[in-house]
Amino acid sequence: MLPAAHPLLVGVLAPRRARRDLAVFRKSPPDAVEYRADLQNTISPSRVAKALQSLRATCPHPLIFTLRDTSEGGEFDQGDELRQALYHAAIPHVAAIDIEIAHRALLKSLHPLLATHKTTIITSFHDFSETPSARALDSLIRAGFASGAHIVKLACYSASPHDALRLLAVPLRFPRLRIAIVGMGPLGRAVRLVAPAFGSVLGYAAASAAVAPGQLSIDELRTAWSLLGFACSLPR
């Protein structure tokens, strides 16, 4: 499982530039590493398992396995059968998985394996065009946790101060739940910088290059969090 301490600074690793990303992690260690399997050139259950085994041998940080769908800004578009097989292959090798709230039905078949390996479940939602209404955001939170998630992540495009504040307010309405808030777009960087002060438990940072609009580097995010009084949670 992911460490219970929060907020956790998550460095994003893109398999296509794994060497460069790992070099950044050695100089600027994150609390956890997200492995973006959808950004792997050739993907199969055996290749995913092999890649994660190799990564665990060289990367001391807890791993989050993510297979982001094209509908939510990723590159995976090969259907639920392969999606399920890839999660099955990944779970024994990672501390957490990230699955879209839209695909949460797949968790039912994954629960026995997830329980065996004590894997943290992150359910997520991504909107690159807008920040939904407060009511819609709250509905997503409820749907994510109802599916068995330990953490629900909302990543939304923030075009105005009102968008940013609407997104940041979500953890305040659910103070007992573990929620991650991520901003994208013009004011997305501001959301990312201050999110822990509003109760967000995860923050995502770029390694050698950003994979989402508004994503800051590990050092930038760590510096901002330190100014707010939030140090990276894991010992160096």
N, C-alpha and C positions, 0 to 999 in steps of 0.2 A: 504494500500500500504506500501511498504518498505520505510523507511526514505530516502529522496533525498540526504542527506549528504553521502559522501563516502570518503575513502573506509570503507566498513562495514565488521567487523570480524564476521563470521558465525560459530557458534558451531554446530557440527553434532550430532544429537541424534538418536541412534539406539533403537527402541522399546524394543528389547530383553534385553537391559540393561538400561532401562529408569531411574531407581532409581539411579544407579551409575552415569549416565550422568548428571542427574539433580543436583546431589550433587556437581559435578564439576562446573556446571554453577553457583551454589550459591556462590562458593568460587572464581571463575574466570568468571565473567559475560561476555558473548559475546554481540555483537550488535543485533544479530538475531540468531534464532535457526532453523536449517534444520531438519525436521522430515522425516526420511527415511522410508516411509511406506512399501517399498519393503522388508525391514528387519523385518517386523512384522510376527510373526509365523502364525497366521490365519488372513486372510484379507477378508473383505467384506465392502460394503459401510456403513452399520450400525456400524460396529466395528471401522472403520476409523473415522466416525463422533463422536462417543463416546470417542475415544482416544484423539482426538483433543480438544473436549470440556473439558475433564479432564485436559489436558496439559495447556490449556489457564487459567484454574483456579489456577494453581500452578507455571506457568512460565510467567514472566512479559515481555518477549522479543517477538518481532514480529516473526511469524512463517512462514517458507517456507515449502510447501508440495512437496515432491519429491517421485516419483514412478519409480525408476531407472530400466530400462529394462535389461534383461540378456545380450543382444547384446552390451551393453555399461557398463558392469561391475556390474550391479545390480542383483536382484533376482526375478524380476517380469517377468513372462512368460505366462500369462493367456489370452492374446489377447486384442484387442481394445475395445470390448464391455464392459468388466469389467473395463478396464482402464478408459474409459470415465465415467462410473458410479462412480468410486472412486474419480475422480477429481470433479464431481458434488457434491459428499458428502463432500469433503474437502473444497471447495472454500468459503463457508460462514464462516469458522472458521480460516482462515489464511490470512496473509498479502500478500503472494506471492505463486505462483506455479512454479515448474520447470518441463518442458516437453522437451523431446529430439527433436532436429530439425527433426530427422527422422520421428517423429510422429506429426509434426506440423499441419497436416491436421485436427486433432481432435480439434484444437483451434477454428475452424469455428463454431462448435456447442456450444462451451463453452463461446464464446464472450459475449452473453447477460448476463450470470450470472457473468462473470468476470467484466463486466462494472458496473453492479448493485452494486457489493461489492468493486469496485475500487481496484481490485486485481492486483498486479504487476505480469507481465508475464516474466519468465526467460526461454528462449529456450537454449538448451545445446547440446554439442557434446563431446564425450569421446572416446579417442583412447589409449588403454593400451599397444600398441605395437610400436608406432612411433609418430613423429610429422609430419603431412602432409606438403606439399609444401606451400609456401606463397600464391600462387594462390588458392590452395584448401582451405586454412584457410579463405581467403578473401571471397570466394564463400559461405562458411558456415556463415560468418557474415551477408552477404547480404540476404541469405535465411532466417536466423533467424529473422532479423528485418522486412523482407517483410511479415512475417506471423503475425506481430502485436506485437512482443516482445518489452518490455521496456529495457531488459538486455539480451545480448547473452553471454553465458559462453562456453569457450573452455578449455577442460582439456585433456592434451596430455602427452605421455611418452617422456621424454627428456633424451636421451642417450648420448648426446654430447653438448659442448658449442654452436655449431651451431644450434642444435635443440632448446635449451633454448632461444637463441637470436631471432630465427625466431618466437617463440611463443610470447616473450615479445614485439616484434615489432608491433604486430597486433593493439593494441590500439593507437599506434602512427600514424597509417595510417587512423584511424577513430576517430579523436579527439573529435568530437561532439556527439559520440554515447557512450552509457554505456556498456562497455565490461568487462567481468571477465575472467582473465587468470589464469589457474591452471596447475602447473607442476606435473608430476609423474615420478618415476624412479630415477636413480642416480643423476641427476641434478634437479629433480623436487622440492626438498626442496629449492634450491637456487632461482628458479623461484617464489615460494610462498613467500619467504622472501622479495624479492625486487619488486614484481609485482605492488604495489601501485605507486611506483616511475615512472612506465611506463604507468600509467593511468588505471590500473585494479580497478574496483569498488567493488569487493567482494573477500574475502579470506576465505577459509574453514579450520577449525581447529578441531582436535580431542577432545573429552571429555575424557571418561575413557579408550578408545582404538581407534586406527586409523581404518578408514574404506576404506582407499585408500593408495597406496604406496607413500611415501614422505610426508604424512600429519603430520603436527606438532601439538603440543598442543596449547591451547588457550594462555597460558602464554608465550610460545616461540614465537608465531607469534606476540603477542602484543608487546613484548620486541623488536623484530626486527623492527616492524613498528615504534615504538617510536624512535628508533635510526635514522630512516630515516626522522623523523619529522611528522609522521602520528600517531596521537592518535586515540584510539577508539572513534567513533563519537558520541555515545549516552551518556548522563549523567548517572552517577552511583547512 
